[in-house]
């Protein structure tokens, strides 16, 4: 039996450094989905876990899942 392919969803993550030097990561399309870490990498790992938990909670409660982002990067010469 073949395993079902895993689907991936992409969400925009905003990372800021707070007054204590901690990296705070939030997901604008998932209100209240916030995490932090001592490093940027730790904050990214932690927010991935937070996103998974957030989406699992939405599914459990029958709430709609916000659509993943679709974006392009455009370079301009200034």
LOPASE-486919 format. One line per field, with one value per residue (C-alpha): residue number from 1; residue in one letter; chain; x, y, z. Coordinates in pm, 1 decimal. Each point is the difference from the previous one (the first is absolute). Layout:
N
num: [NUM_...]
residu: [a_...]
chaine: [A_...]
u: [X_...]
v: [Y_...]
w: [Z_...]
***
This chain:
78
num: [1_2_3_4_5_6_7_8_9_10_11_12_13_14_15_16_17_18_19_20_21_22_23_24_25_26_27_28_29_30_31_32_33_34_35_36_37_38_39_40_41_42_43_44_45_46_47_48_49_50_51_52_53_54_55_56_57_58_59_60_61_62_63_64_65_66_67_68_69_70_71_72_73_74_75_76_77_78]
residu: [x_x_x_x_x_x_x_x_x_x_x_x_x_x_x_x_x_x_x_x_x_x_x_x_x_x_x_x_x_x_x_x_x_x_x_x_x_x_x_x_x_x_x_x_x_x_x_x_x_x_x_x_x_x_x_x_x_x_x_x_x_x_x_x_x_x_x_x_x_x_x_x_x_x_x_x_x_x]
chaine: [A_A_A_A_A_A_A_A_A_A_A_A_A_A_A_A_A_A_A_A_A_A_A_A_A_A_A_A_A_A_A_A_A_A_A_A_A_A_A_A_A_A_A_A_A_A_A_A_A_A_A_A_A_A_A_A_A_A_A_A_A_A_A_A_A_A_A_A_A_A_A_A_A_A_A_A_A_A]
u: [0.0_135.9_10.5_-213.8_205.1_28.4_-143.8_174.5_-155.5_198.2_-73.6_177.3_196.9_109.2_306.2_88.8_251.2_-158.2_149.5_159.7_174.1_-238.7_-115.8_-379.8_-173.3_-363.4_-228.1_-225.5_-257.0_-31.1_-104.6_169.9_251.1_320.1_319.9_353.2_356.9_345.7_112.9_-173.9_32.0_-153.0_-287.9_-65.9_0.8_-230.6_-245.2_-18.4_-110.3_-246.0_-148.2_-47.5_-176.2_-212.9_-114.8_-69.5_-215.2_-195.7_-64.6_-102.2_-254.7_-133.4_133.7_109.5_371.4_133.3_133.8_376.9_175.4_98.8_257.8_277.6_324.0_67.4_340.8_36.7_317.2_-13.3]
v: [0.0_341.7_278.4_303.1_304.1_262.9_336.4_314.3_334.2_322.3_283.2_334.2_33.4_335.3_-4.1_290.3_43.4_114.5_230.1_-300.4_-119.5_-294.1_-81.9_12.7_-173.9_55.0_-111.3_285.8_-232.2_-209.1_248.2_-70.5_-244.9_131.5_-161.3_104.2_-120.1_110.1_-13.3_55.6_-372.1_-98.1_243.8_-149.0_-355.3_101.5_181.5_-308.2_-200.9_275.2_5.8_-378.5_20.5_293.7_-182.5_-321.5_199.6_160.1_-344.3_-146.2_278.4_-6.0_347.6_95.4_-19.6_330.6_-51.6_-19.2_293.8_21.4_264.4_86.7_183.2_286.5_161.1_362.4_194.3_326.0]
w: [0.0_-96.7_254.1_-71.5_-98.4_268.5_-93.5_114.7_76.2_7.3_239.1_25.7_323.5_140.4_224.7_225.4_280.5_326.2_265.2_174.7_-316.7_-53.4_-351.5_-13.6_-291.4_-93.0_-282.6_-120.6_-161.5_320.1_273.2_331.1_-149.6_158.7_123.2_84.8_30.3_107.3_-365.5_-332.4_-76.3_333.7_-52.4_-345.7_136.5_284.6_-228.9_-225.8_303.3_96.7_-351.9_3.3_336.7_-113.7_-315.3_195.4_243.7_-286.0_-152.6_337.5_53.3_-357.0_-75.2_-352.5_-79.3_-139.5_-351.6_-46.4_-157.3_-361.3_-63.5_-235.0_61.6_-236.0_-25.5_-101.8_-53.6_194.7]
***
